[in-house]
Structure formats: structure tokens, C-alpha cells
Amino acid sequence: MKHSDLFIAPSYANSYFDRVQEDNLIEAIQNSIKRLQEIDILQWEKLDQKSYFPGKWTLNELLQHLIDTERIITYRATTFARQDLIELPGFDEDYYVAHSYANDRTIEELLQELIAVRISTFYFFKSLNPRVIHTVGKINGNDFSINSLGFFIIGHAIHHFNVITSRYLPLLF
């Protein structure tokens, strides 16, 4: 399915939308929760404090980035759903990671928090009245519909989990 046909979002978001297999946002979030709960934490803990290249985030920092980004995007969707259509600012993900102290936490704790945030995201999007899901607001100069923000969350996470699989997990071998 061409998700970009369903959303109002800048073109750069299409790379995230295209990673999501489901057409239904609630189903996509539910499936993502299941995938998070199936992660082999013991294997991931072996990657604690490692990055695949100097200057790249550690796995801890990447997980914190996913948590922060999901919270920020869900806040944005909440703002638009409540018809507060002020323009919202962007955020500097590297600055956030640098001030996150993620490396002081365990992989298990970060993963459990990500699961909790994702469950909260599920209940937020499930609670939305169908009349507001296509409401559009402006973020950092770009139009985004609420629906596109939900799929962005899932596609963004899939992108980073692909990075974990292709670049972090090979560090174990």
C-alpha cells in the first residue's frame, strides 16, 4: 500500500511510512508492541555501551532516542487532536541524546520504558474520534496529519530496529 496517499506529511516522511506493512494504525501499533515484547533482552544487553562506529549512538542512546521521539510525536498529535493548531517546533535529536544520560541506564530498563510508551501511544490513538484523525497541524514549517504522525512513530522505530539488526547485532560476532 502507498501510505503516502493517506497522509499529509512532508516527502521525507514517506521513507518511514513505506516501512509499515499494516494499513490500519491501531493494528500497526499492536503488532509493534508484540515485536518489542519478543526482543531477546539478554542478547541486547551484551551490546550495552557499544556503538557500531565511533561517534554513533550506543544502543542505550538509540533506545532513549526512540522513547523521546515517540513522546514528542504523540504530544504533537495530542495538540492537533485537541484543535490547538499552533505551529510546533522541531527538535534536535542529537542534543536530546547528548543530555539523556541513557548510558547510565540498562538496556532492559530502556526497553521496558519503550514498551510502556508504546502501550500509551496505542491507547492515545485508539481513543481518537475518527473525525479528528485527519486533522492537520504544522510542525517546524511542515504540515502533518494526526494519522501520519501515528504511522511516522511506527516507521521511525522500524527504521532504527533495522539499524540495530544490521549494524549493532553483528558486533556480537
N, C-alpha and C positions, 0 to 999 in steps of 0.2 A: 504494500500500500504506500502511496505517496503521502506521507503525513503532512508535508508542506502545503498540500491543498486544503488542509483542515485548519491551519493556523495562521494567525497574524504574528509574524516574528521576522527579525532580520535574517537575511540569507545565511549568515554564518551558523545559525541555529539548526539549519537543515541537516548538517552532519550528525547532530545529536538525535534529531527526530528519526533519521533513517536507521539508527541502531535499534530502535524499539520495534519489536515484532508484533506486538498487540495493537489492535485498533481501538480498544477500549481502555481509557486511562485507569480506571479502577482495577481492571484485570491486570494491567501492566504493573501497577504498584503492588498488588497482591503477589504476583509472581516474583517481583524483585525482593519482597520480604522473604519468601521461601528460599530464594537463592542466597540471600545474606545469612539465613539461619543454617544453611548447609555448608558454609565455609569451614574448612579444616583449620581451626584456630591454632592447633599445635604446630602445623606446618608454617603458618604465617608468623607465629611467634619467633621462629628461627630467623626471620628477616628483620627482627627488631633493630632499629637504628641503622639499617643498611639502605643505601640508595644505589641505583644501577649505574650512576655516573657522578663524578664529583660536581657538586653544586646543585644536583637534583634533590628533590624532597626525599626524605626517608618514608618508609611505608607508614609510620606513625603520622607524619605530616600530611601524607596523601589522604589518609582516613579522616584526619581533622578537617582537611580542605573539603571533603565530601560532606561532612557534618555541617560545617559553616555555610557552604553554598546552598545546601538543601534548606537550612533555616532561613537564609536570606531570600531565596526564591519563594518559599512558602509565605513569608511575610509580605512580599510583593503581591502575590496572588490574593492574600487576605485583604490588603489595602484596596486592590481593584474590586474585589468581590463586595466590599462594603461601600463601593461607589466613591471612595476617596481617590480621585483621579489626578492627584498632584504628580508631577514628574519625580520619579525616584532616581537617586544617583546610582552609578556603578560602584564597584568596589575593587580594590587591588588585592587579588588573591595572594600574591607573594608577600605583601605586607601583613595580611592576616596570618598566614602561615608562620612568618617570622616572629609573630607575637603570640603564638598559640600555646607554646610550651608543650606541644604534642609529644616531644621526645621524653618528657617526664612521666608519661602515661604508658600503660601496657597496651599491646595490640588487642587483647581481649576486652579491656575496658572501652577502647575506642570503637571496636566492632559492636559491642553491646549498645553503646550510645547511638551508633549509626542505625542499628535495628530499631531502637526506641524512637528515634527521629522519624524514620521511615513509616513506622506504625502511626505516629502522629500525623504525618503527611497523608497517609491513607484516610484517616478519619476526617481530616480537613476537606480533602477533595470529595470524599463521599458525602459530606454534609452540604455541599453546594447545590443550590437550586439550579436546575438545568437552564433557567433563564439568564443566569449570570456567567456561565462557563465561557461564553464568547466575549465577555466584556474586555475592552482593550484599554490599556494604560501605557504610559510612556516610562521607559527605563533608560537612563543615560542617552537620551535622544532617539531611542528606538521604540516602535510600537510592539507590544506583546499582548496577546490574548491570554486570559487565565488558563485556558486549555493548553496553549502552547507552553506555558510555564510548567505545568504538570509533566508533560512529555519531555520537556527540557531536563527536568530533575532526573528522570529515569535514563534518558540517553546520555547525559553527562556522567552518571555513575557507571553505565555500561562502558563508556569510553575509558574511564580510569581503571575499571576492572580488567579490561583488555590490556592496558599498560602493565598492570600487576602480573597478569599471566605471561605476557611476552618479555617483560624486562626485569621484573623483581624475582619471580619464582625461579628463573634459570640461575639466579645467584646461589641457589641451594645445591647445585650440581657441579 
